[in-house]
């Protein structure tokens, strides 16, 4: 088992046993389903045999690059090493991985769906077996949320990244000079906050100023902005 992979445990009995039957009858998966979660009990029993599980964004990206998955289900937050589903969505987009990604949460808050879509997710669902199976059914039927066309558009390797993605990548590298090895995590924290306020897309200037706030001195902050937006 990989360093960050977590052991699969069966979920307790369902009130409606048809959920278990659906997982086997309607989703005879020819490829595995990846779950990125700190709690393997979220995996519906009928998918246990085809489920691959990790709690790390880095491991999830590595696994998606080396294997084909029917879909990826990821906790929106609280992953290993400070990772989040929003970060996974952004990195899947940048790496050209167009596998359907569904972010899971215990409570569907207003505005969070827009944040999930903006980060590159296909959908935002409740953390239940029924929602997971419904999402898989939508993938199997070729009916997915409107986020997918945008995801496929930005996932094409032969097209340049949007300006905001280029600036985000530049910030991850440049901020290390000013804030050290935690720079990437700082950028993700900024994005998680900004996407909730700008669900239709974060303006480059707003993002740059928010990241610059993590640079201590005024002169260094000015230097950071000048280099970032050059």
C-alpha atoms as an extended CHARMM CRD file, in Angstrom:
* protein
*
       230  EXT
         1         1  UNK       CA              0.0000000000        0.0000000000        0.0000000000  PROA      1               0.0000000000
         2         2  UNK       CA              1.2490000000        3.4400000000       -0.9410000000  PROA      2               0.0000000000
         3         3  UNK       CA              2.3720000000        5.8090000000        1.7960000000  PROA      3               0.0000000000
         4         4  UNK       CA             -0.7990000000        7.9200000000        1.5550000000  PROA      4               0.0000000000
         5         5  UNK       CA             -3.2350000000        5.2330000000        0.4650000000  PROA      5               0.0000000000
         6         6  UNK       CA             -5.8500000000        4.2970000000        3.0280000000  PROA      6               0.0000000000
         7         7  UNK       CA             -7.3680000000        0.9010000000        3.6280000000  PROA      7               0.0000000000
         8         8  UNK       CA            -10.8380000000        0.1950000000        2.2360000000  PROA      8               0.0000000000
         9         9  UNK       CA            -13.5170000000       -0.6390000000        4.8050000000  PROA      9               0.0000000000
        10        10  UNK       CA            -17.0600000000       -1.6370000000        3.9580000000  PROA      10              0.0000000000
        11        11  UNK       CA            -19.7620000000        0.8700000000        4.7220000000  PROA      11              0.0000000000
        12        12  UNK       CA            -22.4590000000       -0.1860000000        7.1700000000  PROA      12              0.0000000000
        13        13  UNK       CA            -25.7960000000       -1.5870000000        6.0480000000  PROA      13              0.0000000000
        14        14  UNK       CA            -27.8850000000        0.5830000000        3.7310000000  PROA      14              0.0000000000
        15        15  UNK       CA            -31.5410000000        1.2400000000        4.4930000000  PROA      15              0.0000000000
        16        16  UNK       CA            -32.1760000000        0.6670000000        0.7840000000  PROA      16              0.0000000000
        17        17  UNK       CA            -30.2880000000       -2.4000000000       -0.4260000000  PROA      17              0.0000000000
        18        18  UNK       CA            -30.9740000000       -1.3420000000       -4.0400000000  PROA      18              0.0000000000
        19        19  UNK       CA            -28.0020000000        1.0320000000       -3.7610000000  PROA      19              0.0000000000
        20        20  UNK       CA            -25.7190000000       -1.9900000000       -3.4750000000  PROA      20              0.0000000000
        21        21  UNK       CA            -27.4790000000       -3.6460000000       -6.4180000000  PROA      21              0.0000000000
        22        22  UNK       CA            -27.2200000000       -0.4840000000       -8.5140000000  PROA      22              0.0000000000
        23        23  UNK       CA            -23.4850000000       -0.3430000000       -7.9690000000  PROA      23              0.0000000000
        24        24  UNK       CA            -23.1660000000       -3.8380000000       -9.4210000000  PROA      24              0.0000000000
        25        25  UNK       CA            -25.9080000000       -3.9350000000      -12.0520000000  PROA      25              0.0000000000
        26        26  UNK       CA            -25.8640000000       -0.4440000000      -13.5250000000  PROA      26              0.0000000000
        27        27  UNK       CA            -22.1520000000        0.2270000000      -13.2170000000  PROA      27              0.0000000000
        28        28  UNK       CA            -20.2200000000       -2.8270000000      -14.4370000000  PROA      28              0.0000000000
        29        29  UNK       CA            -17.0490000000       -0.7110000000      -14.3690000000  PROA      29              0.0000000000
        30        30  UNK       CA            -14.4000000000       -1.6660000000      -16.8940000000  PROA      30              0.0000000000
        31        31  UNK       CA            -12.0760000000        0.8250000000      -15.2270000000  PROA      31              0.0000000000
        32        32  UNK       CA            -11.4540000000        1.6240000000      -11.5920000000  PROA      32              0.0000000000
        33        33  UNK       CA            -13.0030000000        4.5060000000       -9.6670000000  PROA      33              0.0000000000
        34        34  UNK       CA            -10.6090000000        6.6730000000       -7.6880000000  PROA      34              0.0000000000
        35        35  UNK       CA            -11.6160000000        7.9890000000       -4.2570000000  PROA      35              0.0000000000
        36        36  UNK       CA             -9.4870000000       10.7310000000       -2.7280000000  PROA      36              0.0000000000
        37        37  UNK       CA            -10.6110000000       10.7840000000        0.8840000000  PROA      37              0.0000000000
        38        38  UNK       CA             -9.4830000000       10.3860000000        4.4650000000  PROA      38              0.0000000000
        39        39  UNK       CA            -12.4710000000        8.1320000000        5.1990000000  PROA      39              0.0000000000
        40        40  UNK       CA            -12.7280000000        5.0150000000        3.0370000000  PROA      40              0.0000000000
        41        41  UNK       CA            -16.1710000000        4.2790000000        4.4940000000  PROA      41              0.0000000000
        42        42  UNK       CA            -17.5800000000        6.7060000000        1.9140000000  PROA      42              0.0000000000
        43        43  UNK       CA            -17.0500000000        4.0770000000       -0.8250000000  PROA      43              0.0000000000
        44        44  UNK       CA            -20.3720000000        2.3160000000       -1.6040000000  PROA      44              0.0000000000
        45        45  UNK       CA            -20.0660000000       -1.4510000000       -0.9480000000  PROA      45              0.0000000000
        46        46  UNK       CA            -20.8020000000       -2.3200000000       -4.5570000000  PROA      46              0.0000000000
        47        47  UNK       CA            -17.7950000000       -0.2910000000       -5.7170000000  PROA      47              0.0000000000
        48        48  UNK       CA            -15.2670000000       -1.6430000000       -3.2220000000  PROA      48              0.0000000000
        49        49  UNK       CA            -13.8210000000       -4.1510000000       -5.7140000000  PROA      49              0.0000000000
        50        50  UNK       CA            -13.1070000000       -1.4470000000       -8.3080000000  PROA      50              0.0000000000
        51        51  UNK       CA            -12.1800000000        1.3650000000       -5.9160000000  PROA      51              0.0000000000
        52        52  UNK       CA             -8.6850000000        2.7740000000       -5.5920000000  PROA      52              0.0000000000
        53        53  UNK       CA             -8.2360000000        4.9990000000       -2.5480000000  PROA      53              0.0000000000
        54        54  UNK       CA             -5.7390000000        7.6360000000       -1.4560000000  PROA      54              0.0000000000
        55        55  UNK       CA             -5.8840000000       10.6690000000        0.8230000000  PROA      55              0.0000000000
        56        56  UNK       CA             -3.2290000000       12.6500000000       -1.0550000000  PROA      56              0.0000000000
        57        57  UNK       CA             -3.6290000000       15.0910000000       -3.9510000000  PROA      57              0.0000000000
        58        58  UNK       CA             -0.1130000000       14.2580000000       -5.1420000000  PROA      58              0.0000000000
        59        59  UNK       CA             -0.8230000000       10.5220000000       -5.1700000000  PROA      59              0.0000000000
        60        60  UNK       CA             -4.1510000000       11.0950000000       -6.9320000000  PROA      60              0.0000000000
        61        61  UNK       CA             -2.4300000000       13.0380000000       -9.7060000000  PROA      61              0.0000000000
        62        62  UNK       CA              0.2170000000       10.3500000000      -10.0710000000  PROA      62              0.0000000000
        63        63  UNK       CA             -2.4210000000        7.6180000000      -10.2210000000  PROA      63              0.0000000000
        64        64  UNK       CA             -4.5270000000        9.5210000000      -12.7890000000  PROA      64              0.0000000000
        65        65  UNK       CA             -1.4540000000        9.9750000000      -14.9760000000  PROA      65              0.0000000000
        66        66  UNK       CA             -0.5740000000        6.2820000000      -14.9250000000  PROA      66              0.0000000000
        67        67  UNK       CA             -4.0070000000        4.6230000000      -15.0430000000  PROA      67              0.0000000000
        68        68  UNK       CA             -7.4670000000        5.1500000000      -16.5190000000  PROA      68              0.0000000000
        69        69  UNK       CA            -10.3470000000        5.8440000000      -14.1330000000  PROA      69              0.0000000000
        70        70  UNK       CA            -14.0450000000        6.0040000000      -14.8610000000  PROA      70              0.0000000000
        71        71  UNK       CA            -14.3830000000        8.9010000000      -12.4110000000  PROA      71              0.0000000000
        72        72  UNK       CA            -12.6650000000       10.5250000000       -9.4550000000  PROA      72              0.0000000000
        73        73  UNK       CA            -14.5060000000       11.3130000000       -6.2150000000  PROA      73              0.0000000000
        74        74  UNK       CA            -12.6450000000       13.6380000000       -3.8680000000  PROA      74              0.0000000000
        75        75  UNK       CA            -13.3580000000       15.2230000000       -0.4970000000  PROA      75              0.0000000000
        76        76  UNK       CA            -13.6260000000       18.9680000000       -0.9930000000  PROA      76              0.0000000000
        77        77  UNK       CA            -11.3350000000       19.5930000000        1.9780000000  PROA      77              0.0000000000
        78        78  UNK       CA             -9.2520000000       18.0280000000        4.7610000000  PROA      78              0.0000000000
        79        79  UNK       CA             -6.9560000000       15.8020000000        2.7240000000  PROA      79              0.0000000000
        80        80  UNK       CA             -3.3950000000       14.7960000000        3.5930000000  PROA      80              0.0000000000
        81        81  UNK       CA             -0.7280000000       17.5030000000        3.8000000000  PROA      81              0.0000000000
        82        82  UNK       CA             -3.2870000000       20.3100000000        3.7220000000  PROA      82              0.0000000000
        83        83  UNK       CA             -4.6330000000       19.2910000000        0.3230000000  PROA      83              0.0000000000
        84        84  UNK       CA             -8.1600000000       19.9120000000       -0.9370000000  PROA      84              0.0000000000
        85        85  UNK       CA            -10.4350000000       18.8300000000       -3.7410000000  PROA      85              0.0000000000
        86        86  UNK       CA            -10.3020000000       22.3260000000       -5.1760000000  PROA      86              0.0000000000
        87        87  UNK       CA             -6.5380000000       22.0150000000       -5.4870000000  PROA      87              0.0000000000
        88        88  UNK       CA             -6.8970000000       18.5910000000       -7.1340000000  PROA      88              0.0000000000
        89        89  UNK       CA             -9.3310000000       20.0300000000       -9.6630000000  PROA      89              0.0000000000
        90        90  UNK       CA             -6.9900000000       22.8530000000      -10.6010000000  PROA      90              0.0000000000
        91        91  UNK       CA             -4.0040000000       20.5350000000      -10.9550000000  PROA      91              0.0000000000
        92        92  UNK       CA             -5.9470000000       17.9780000000      -13.0010000000  PROA      92              0.0000000000
        93        93  UNK       CA             -6.8470000000       20.7830000000      -15.4180000000  PROA      93              0.0000000000
        94        94  UNK       CA             -3.2680000000       21.9900000000      -15.6680000000  PROA      94              0.0000000000
        95        95  UNK       CA             -2.0050000000       18.4300000000      -16.2110000000  PROA      95              0.0000000000
        96        96  UNK       CA             -4.4760000000       17.7650000000      -19.0180000000  PROA      96              0.0000000000
        97        97  UNK       CA             -6.4390000000       15.1400000000      -17.0480000000  PROA      97              0.0000000000
        98        98  UNK       CA            -10.0970000000       15.2570000000      -18.1490000000  PROA      98              0.0000000000
        99        99  UNK       CA            -11.3960000000       12.3650000000      -16.0350000000  PROA      99              0.0000000000
       100       100  UNK       CA            -14.7540000000       13.3890000000      -14.4950000000  PROA      100             0.0000000000
       101       101  UNK       CA            -14.0690000000       14.7710000000      -11.0130000000  PROA      101             0.0000000000
       102       102  UNK       CA            -16.7840000000       15.0320000000       -8.3750000000  PROA      102             0.0000000000
       103       103  UNK       CA            -16.0660000000       16.9340000000       -5.1750000000  PROA      103             0.0000000000
       104       104  UNK       CA            -17.8320000000       15.5950000000       -2.0830000000  PROA      104             0.0000000000
       105       105  UNK       CA            -18.9740000000       17.4760000000        1.0060000000  PROA      105             0.0000000000
       106       106  UNK       CA            -21.1020000000       16.7920000000        4.0750000000  PROA      106             0.0000000000
       107       107  UNK       CA            -23.1130000000       19.9630000000        3.4740000000  PROA      107             0.0000000000
       108       108  UNK       CA            -23.8860000000       21.5710000000        0.1210000000  PROA      108             0.0000000000
       109       109  UNK       CA            -23.4310000000       25.2560000000        0.8820000000  PROA      109             0.0000000000
       110       110  UNK       CA            -24.6820000000       28.0020000000       -1.3920000000  PROA      110             0.0000000000
       111       111  UNK       CA            -21.9590000000       29.2100000000       -3.7370000000  PROA      111             0.0000000000
       112       112  UNK       CA            -19.7470000000       26.1440000000       -3.2840000000  PROA      112             0.0000000000
       113       113  UNK       CA            -20.8770000000       24.5800000000       -6.5630000000  PROA      113             0.0000000000
       114       114  UNK       CA            -19.6110000000       27.6170000000       -8.4600000000  PROA      114             0.0000000000
       115       115  UNK       CA            -16.3440000000       27.3730000000       -6.5580000000  PROA      115             0.0000000000
       116       116  UNK       CA            -16.0320000000       23.6910000000       -7.4890000000  PROA      116             0.0000000000
       117       117  UNK       CA            -16.7520000000       24.3910000000      -11.1580000000  PROA      117             0.0000000000
       118       118  UNK       CA            -14.2570000000       27.2550000000      -11.2170000000  PROA      118             0.0000000000
       119       119  UNK       CA            -11.5810000000       24.9450000000       -9.8330000000  PROA      119             0.0000000000
       120       120  UNK       CA            -12.1700000000       22.4300000000      -12.6250000000  PROA      120             0.0000000000
       121       121  UNK       CA            -14.5300000000       19.8970000000      -11.0470000000  PROA      121             0.0000000000
       122       122  UNK       CA            -17.2540000000       18.1930000000      -13.0770000000  PROA      122             0.0000000000
       123       123  UNK       CA            -19.7210000000       18.3110000000      -10.2070000000  PROA      123             0.0000000000
       124       124  UNK       CA            -20.2580000000       19.0060000000       -6.5120000000  PROA      124             0.0000000000
       125       125  UNK       CA            -22.1930000000       16.3320000000       -4.6010000000  PROA      125             0.0000000000
       126       126  UNK       CA            -23.1600000000       15.3100000000       -1.0930000000  PROA      126             0.0000000000
       127       127  UNK       CA            -20.9450000000       12.7410000000        0.5840000000  PROA      127             0.0000000000
       128       128  UNK       CA            -23.4300000000        9.8760000000        0.3330000000  PROA      128             0.0000000000
       129       129  UNK       CA            -23.6060000000        6.5650000000       -1.4980000000  PROA      129             0.0000000000
       130       130  UNK       CA            -26.7380000000        7.6640000000       -3.3420000000  PROA      130             0.0000000000
       131       131  UNK       CA            -25.0680000000       10.8320000000       -4.6760000000  PROA      131             0.0000000000
       132       132  UNK       CA            -21.9540000000        8.9090000000       -5.7320000000  PROA      132             0.0000000000
       133       133  UNK       CA            -23.9980000000        6.3210000000       -7.6170000000  PROA      133             0.0000000000
       134       134  UNK       CA            -26.1030000000        9.0350000000       -9.2700000000  PROA      134             0.0000000000
       135       135  UNK       CA            -22.9000000000       10.7670000000      -10.4020000000  PROA      135             0.0000000000
       136       136  UNK       CA            -21.5600000000        7.5140000000      -11.8670000000  PROA      136             0.0000000000
       137       137  UNK       CA            -24.8720000000        6.9460000000      -13.6180000000  PROA      137             0.0000000000
       138       138  UNK       CA            -24.6460000000       10.4110000000      -15.1890000000  PROA      138             0.0000000000
       139       139  UNK       CA            -21.1330000000        9.6150000000      -16.4340000000  PROA      139             0.0000000000
       140       140  UNK       CA            -22.2320000000        6.2350000000      -17.8140000000  PROA      140             0.0000000000
       141       141  UNK       CA            -25.1460000000        7.9000000000      -19.6350000000  PROA      141             0.0000000000
       142       142  UNK       CA            -22.9560000000       10.7010000000      -20.9330000000  PROA      142             0.0000000000
       143       143  UNK       CA            -25.0160000000       13.2590000000      -19.0080000000  PROA      143             0.0000000000
       144       144  UNK       CA            -22.7810000000       15.3580000000      -16.7660000000  PROA      144             0.0000000000
       145       145  UNK       CA            -23.0670000000       18.8760000000      -15.3240000000  PROA      145             0.0000000000
       146       146  UNK       CA            -22.3290000000       21.8660000000      -17.5300000000  PROA      146             0.0000000000
       147       147  UNK       CA            -18.8540000000       22.1000000000      -15.9990000000  PROA      147             0.0000000000
       148       148  UNK       CA            -17.5610000000       19.2490000000      -18.1780000000  PROA      148             0.0000000000
       149       149  UNK       CA            -17.3400000000       21.1210000000      -21.5110000000  PROA      149             0.0000000000
       150       150  UNK       CA            -15.2950000000       23.8500000000      -19.8210000000  PROA      150             0.0000000000
       151       151  UNK       CA            -13.1350000000       21.2110000000      -18.1710000000  PROA      151             0.0000000000
       152       152  UNK       CA            -12.4430000000       19.4950000000      -21.4910000000  PROA      152             0.0000000000
       153       153  UNK       CA            -11.6830000000       22.8080000000      -23.1470000000  PROA      153             0.0000000000
       154       154  UNK       CA             -8.9810000000       23.7530000000      -20.6660000000  PROA      154             0.0000000000
       155       155  UNK       CA             -7.6840000000       20.1920000000      -20.3850000000  PROA      155             0.0000000000
       156       156  UNK       CA             -6.4980000000       20.0410000000      -23.9930000000  PROA      156             0.0000000000
       157       157  UNK       CA             -2.7270000000       20.0160000000      -23.9940000000  PROA      157             0.0000000000
       158       158  UNK       CA             -2.5070000000       21.7880000000      -27.3690000000  PROA      158             0.0000000000
       159       159  UNK       CA             -4.2180000000       24.9110000000      -26.0370000000  PROA      159             0.0000000000
       160       160  UNK       CA             -2.5710000000       27.5700000000      -23.8480000000  PROA      160             0.0000000000
       161       161  UNK       CA             -3.6760000000       27.8710000000      -20.2440000000  PROA      161             0.0000000000
       162       162  UNK       CA             -5.9630000000       30.7730000000      -19.2880000000  PROA      162             0.0000000000
       163       163  UNK       CA             -4.0990000000       33.8170000000      -17.9830000000  PROA      163             0.0000000000
       164       164  UNK       CA             -5.1930000000       33.2170000000      -14.3890000000  PROA      164             0.0000000000
       165       165  UNK       CA             -3.7710000000       29.6650000000      -14.4590000000  PROA      165             0.0000000000
       166       166  UNK       CA             -0.4550000000       30.9780000000      -15.7890000000  PROA      166             0.0000000000
       167       167  UNK       CA             -0.3150000000       33.5610000000      -12.9860000000  PROA      167             0.0000000000
       168       168  UNK       CA             -1.2600000000       30.9300000000      -10.3790000000  PROA      168             0.0000000000
       169       169  UNK       CA              1.5860000000       28.6910000000      -11.5060000000  PROA      169             0.0000000000
       170       170  UNK       CA              3.9690000000       31.6390000000      -11.4710000000  PROA      170             0.0000000000
       171       171  UNK       CA              2.8600000000       32.5400000000       -7.9470000000  PROA      171             0.0000000000
       172       172  UNK       CA              3.5580000000       29.0130000000       -6.6910000000  PROA      172             0.0000000000
       173       173  UNK       CA              7.1470000000       29.2560000000       -7.9020000000  PROA      173             0.0000000000
       174       174  UNK       CA              7.8440000000       32.9020000000       -7.0900000000  PROA      174             0.0000000000
       175       175  UNK       CA              6.3120000000       32.9010000000       -3.6180000000  PROA      175             0.0000000000
       176       176  UNK       CA              8.7940000000       30.2400000000       -2.5040000000  PROA      176             0.0000000000
       177       177  UNK       CA             11.4790000000       32.9330000000       -2.6410000000  PROA      177             0.0000000000
       178       178  UNK       CA              9.5220000000       35.0590000000       -0.1830000000  PROA      178             0.0000000000
       179       179  UNK       CA              7.6400000000       32.5160000000        1.9580000000  PROA      179             0.0000000000
       180       180  UNK       CA              9.5750000000       29.2540000000        1.6890000000  PROA      180             0.0000000000
       181       181  UNK       CA              8.2670000000       25.7140000000        1.1140000000  PROA      181             0.0000000000
       182       182  UNK       CA              4.7300000000       26.5010000000        2.3290000000  PROA      182             0.0000000000
       183       183  UNK       CA              4.1730000000       28.8200000000       -0.6490000000  PROA      183             0.0000000000
       184       184  UNK       CA              2.0360000000       26.3820000000       -2.6590000000  PROA      184             0.0000000000
       185       185  UNK       CA             -0.2400000000       25.7860000000        0.3180000000  PROA      185             0.0000000000
       186       186  UNK       CA             -0.6130000000       29.5560000000        0.7660000000  PROA      186             0.0000000000
       187       187  UNK       CA             -1.6570000000       29.8970000000       -2.8710000000  PROA      187             0.0000000000
       188       188  UNK       CA             -4.2570000000       27.1520000000       -2.4340000000  PROA      188             0.0000000000
       189       189  UNK       CA             -5.6330000000       28.8480000000        0.6830000000  PROA      189             0.0000000000
       190       190  UNK       CA             -5.9450000000       32.1180000000       -1.2430000000  PROA      190             0.0000000000
       191       191  UNK       CA             -7.7160000000       30.3960000000       -4.1290000000  PROA      191             0.0000000000
       192       192  UNK       CA            -10.1180000000       28.5250000000       -1.8600000000  PROA      192             0.0000000000
       193       193  UNK       CA            -11.1430000000       31.8420000000       -0.3060000000  PROA      193             0.0000000000
       194       194  UNK       CA            -11.3470000000       33.7640000000       -3.5850000000  PROA      194             0.0000000000
       195       195  UNK       CA            -13.3440000000       31.1460000000       -5.4870000000  PROA      195             0.0000000000
       196       196  UNK       CA            -16.1210000000       31.4470000000       -2.8920000000  PROA      196             0.0000000000
       197       197  UNK       CA            -16.2590000000       35.1900000000       -3.5960000000  PROA      197             0.0000000000
       198       198  UNK       CA            -15.7270000000       34.9490000000       -7.3740000000  PROA      198             0.0000000000
       199       199  UNK       CA            -17.4650000000       31.7120000000       -8.5010000000  PROA      199             0.0000000000
       200       200  UNK       CA            -17.3920000000       32.8130000000      -12.1500000000  PROA      200             0.0000000000
       201       201  UNK       CA            -13.6330000000       33.2960000000      -12.1580000000  PROA      201             0.0000000000
       202       202  UNK       CA            -11.0200000000       35.0880000000      -10.0850000000  PROA      202             0.0000000000
       203       203  UNK       CA             -9.6280000000       38.2890000000      -11.6600000000  PROA      203             0.0000000000
       204       204  UNK       CA             -5.8610000000       38.1830000000      -12.0900000000  PROA      204             0.0000000000
       205       205  UNK       CA             -5.3320000000       41.4410000000      -10.1830000000  PROA      205             0.0000000000
       206       206  UNK       CA             -7.4510000000       40.3060000000       -7.2390000000  PROA      206             0.0000000000
       207       207  UNK       CA             -5.5300000000       37.0370000000       -7.0130000000  PROA      207             0.0000000000
       208       208  UNK       CA             -2.1400000000       38.7600000000       -7.2640000000  PROA      208             0.0000000000
       209       209  UNK       CA             -2.9550000000       41.2270000000       -4.4650000000  PROA      209             0.0000000000
       210       210  UNK       CA             -4.3020000000       38.4640000000       -2.2300000000  PROA      210             0.0000000000
       211       211  UNK       CA             -1.1600000000       36.3680000000       -2.6330000000  PROA      211             0.0000000000
       212       212  UNK       CA              1.0700000000       39.4180000000       -2.1620000000  PROA      212             0.0000000000
       213       213  UNK       CA             -0.5210000000       39.9280000000        1.2520000000  PROA      213             0.0000000000
       214       214  UNK       CA              1.4610000000       36.8660000000        2.3890000000  PROA      214             0.0000000000
       215       215  UNK       CA              4.7300000000       38.7060000000        1.6960000000  PROA      215             0.0000000000
       216       216  UNK       CA              5.8990000000       40.4700000000        4.8340000000  PROA      216             0.0000000000
       217       217  UNK       CA              7.5650000000       43.7700000000        3.9600000000  PROA      217             0.0000000000
       218       218  UNK       CA              6.1750000000       46.5050000000        1.7100000000  PROA      218             0.0000000000
       219       219  UNK       CA              9.2080000000       46.5790000000       -0.6040000000  PROA      219             0.0000000000
       220       220  UNK       CA              9.2850000000       42.7990000000       -0.9380000000  PROA      220             0.0000000000
       221       221  UNK       CA              5.5510000000       42.8540000000       -1.6690000000  PROA      221             0.0000000000
       222       222  UNK       CA              6.0790000000       45.3660000000       -4.4700000000  PROA      222             0.0000000000
       223       223  UNK       CA              8.9480000000       43.3210000000       -5.8760000000  PROA      223             0.0000000000
       224       224  UNK       CA              6.8010000000       40.1900000000       -5.7560000000  PROA      224             0.0000000000
       225       225  UNK       CA              3.9370000000       41.8240000000       -7.6480000000  PROA      225             0.0000000000
       226       226  UNK       CA              6.2780000000       43.3140000000      -10.2310000000  PROA      226             0.0000000000
       227       227  UNK       CA              7.8940000000       39.9340000000      -10.9350000000  PROA      227             0.0000000000
       228       228  UNK       CA              4.6010000000       38.0450000000      -10.8620000000  PROA      228             0.0000000000
       229       229  UNK       CA              2.8020000000       40.3050000000      -13.3370000000  PROA      229             0.0000000000
       230       230  UNK       CA              5.7740000000       41.0940000000      -15.5750000000  PROA      230             0.0000000000
